[in-house]
Amino acid sequence: MTPIVEKLMDEVHGAWRYRWAGLAAAWLVAVLGWLYVFALPDHYEAHSRVFVDTRTILRPALQGLAVNEDLNAEVNYVRQALLAGPQLLKVAQEVGMVPQSGASTDRQSAAVEALATNTTITVKGAGSDQEDPERSAGNIYNIAYQDADRARALKVVGVLSHALVTGTVYSTHAESEGAQKFLESELQEYEQRLKAAEARLAQFKSEHLGLMPTESGGYFAELFKENQAIEDTQFKLRTAESRRSTLEHQLRGDAAVSAVGSGGVGGAGAGADTLTRIAEAQAHLDDLLLRYTDKHPDVIAARETLAELKQRRANEIESLRHGDANAAAMSRASANPVYQGIALQLNQAQVDISDLKSELADHQTKVKELRAMLNTAPEIEAQYAQLSRDYEVTKEQYTTMRGNLEKTKVGARANEAGSVRFNVVQPPTVSGAPVWPNRPLYLVGVLFLALLAGVGAAYGLNLLQPVAGSARTLAALTGATVIGVVGDAFPTESARVARRDRRRVYLAAGCLIAAFAAVLLASNAGWRMTLPL
């Protein structure tokens, strides 16, 4: 036999000496433990489930038209409020755990603590995405409460379910009303601000009429525009003057004068000009030559008249080259198509030049006026920009706030119309069997604890009064050499006594197991007991 096994056998033999003490300890622990288990009060669990449907048909129809309230956050807020002390105290008073008035602070605190400990409110998403309530089709709120009184547990769950629904609706309604009142108050203030800004802007415009920035820009933009207009007008004026010079040169040029000098025009009322008289004088001379000779006085006189007229015609053409208007009339140049076309173009050029000069004068006057306002216009423009910016900001905020107010009102009416539904999926129910304690498991645990206590008591007594169970152990303890071992005087009688003693131990242990079986049956049969305080 190895030393370890021999040592172990010595410990077992030593502990066996106190077997009856160990059995007594096991019985004592078992009886006391089982009595305690039977004295534990039964706890019954009541629970209810409420489904919050946040995706009704009405909500998509109101997208962008109403304020989308975070109903999940609102319900979670109500859920946390239900587990707070003041609300739990109201529940305790309503279900009769504490009286409505006159209860001590300690009793109220104990009732609130009991409710907080035994109440659980959990939430999970409905539909495909149950792990994420925010993305699901709705939320299912499970309310559970454990109590030794089945009726009270059922009543507590009913009160909490009702408080969850009504509290959420009331909170949403109160929040919507609070938001509307706040927006209406702010809207009145911003309306006053907007009116004041409009009045300041109108007064500033009336005081600085003519100095306000136009749609094309402010002071410097207007000055730049006028300078650019001056340059453009001067360029057009130079072009028109150049065109006039060209037309005047054409009117006095060889082409127009030659066309006038060639004659070929006539008609009624044209006999007063030189060209017509030359034609008449030539015809008269030709008629005289048919009747008289060249020496005849009438022929000589006719020749002199014709020569005089031709000289006059030459003088008129020369005057026409120098731009003499009387010469143009006497020479019938105004009746010539070429001369007439050039003259018309020249007249149009004169008109254009006059218009451009007038336009140039207007722009130059405007520039002078703008330059005279060089020290005041930019400052006025800056003040006007500041007033306009303040007005636009106030107007934008006023418009946004009015839109939010309308959306809030629509959202409140939508909630009243049923944009969110609360459905009690499972009404408050209570379990028929207690959910706590798990008595069979506790009874088994007490049995194992009793067995361990018996073994521990026997082994502990052996440690307090140890003995040597073998010669080797004795030699190790005393340091002396063991020469021999003396056996029992009556080994048969000793063996019989030992067997009888073991049977008694086995019987006592069996009785303990039988007692456990009886206790287990009694527990399943519903036997309970109450221990005095």
C-alpha angles and dihedrals in degrees: 000000000000120000092246094053090044090051091050092049090051090053092049092047091049094049091046088067089069096043094126092051089050092049090049091051091048092050092047094050092044095050094045092045094048091048090052092049091051089048093056109107119241115249119210122199123220120189142175135188126216122191116210110201108203097167105067122153091256096061098063089047089057095050107138092002099078138031109268104227117207096240093175090059090046093052091046089052090052090047091054090045090054090058093049123103101253094050093044090051089055089050091049091051092047095052093043101251089127129013120260091248139005097042117138121247092245092054092048091049091049092051092048091048091049091051093046092049097047099038123087127178114188131177133203134171121262122226128023098333102054094154094062113050092186093063099038129096091254143326132268114209115201116200117194132175133178124208139155088237111070094200093049092049090053092048094049092053091048092051092048093048092051091046091051093055099038093039092054093047092046092045092049091047092046092047091049091049091047091050091049093050092048093048092046091051092047090044092056091050093049090046089057089047091050093050091049091049091049091049092050091048093048092048092049091050092050092048094049101035110166094022097075119114112258129219089267092059145279134297099299092042090052092048091049090048093052092047090050090049089052091053092047092048092048090051091050090047092052089049092050092047090049090051090049091052090051093050091048090052090049091048091055095037130107095262096059094038092048091051089052093045094052091067113197094149130105144128141139117331093019099101096100097071125091096247092057092048090051089054091049092046091051091050091049091050091050090051092050092049089056090060105027141036127251091263094059112116093231091053091049091049091048090051092051091049091050092049091049091051092049091051089050089051092052090050090050092052090049090050088048090057088056093051101255108168093202088053090054090053095045092045093050089238090140088063093053112100095218094047091042093053093050091047092052092051089048091052090050090050089052090052092048091050091051092050092048091049090052092047091048091052091051093051092046090051090050091050091051090051092049093048089051088058094049093115098043108032098066091050091048089047091052092049090048091050090051092049092046092049092050090048094049093048092049091046092049092049091046092050093047093048092049090051091049090050091053091048090050091052092049090048091051092050089047091054090051089049091054109266087149124041131199114204122183099222093181120019118220109294133169128214119252094218124052116260093205141077107028093218099182090055092045091049092052089048091052090051093053090044090052092050090050090048091052094049091045093050093051094046092045092053089049090054090051093049107023124185133192111249097187141028092251092054091048091050090049093050098044101030090226126122114253108222098185147343123240113216131210118296091222107027095171093054091045092052091050092051091048092051092049090050092050091051089054091051091048090048092052091049091047090051088054090053090046090050089053090052091050092048090050092051091048090051092051089048089058099252111162136171139197122225120212115248 
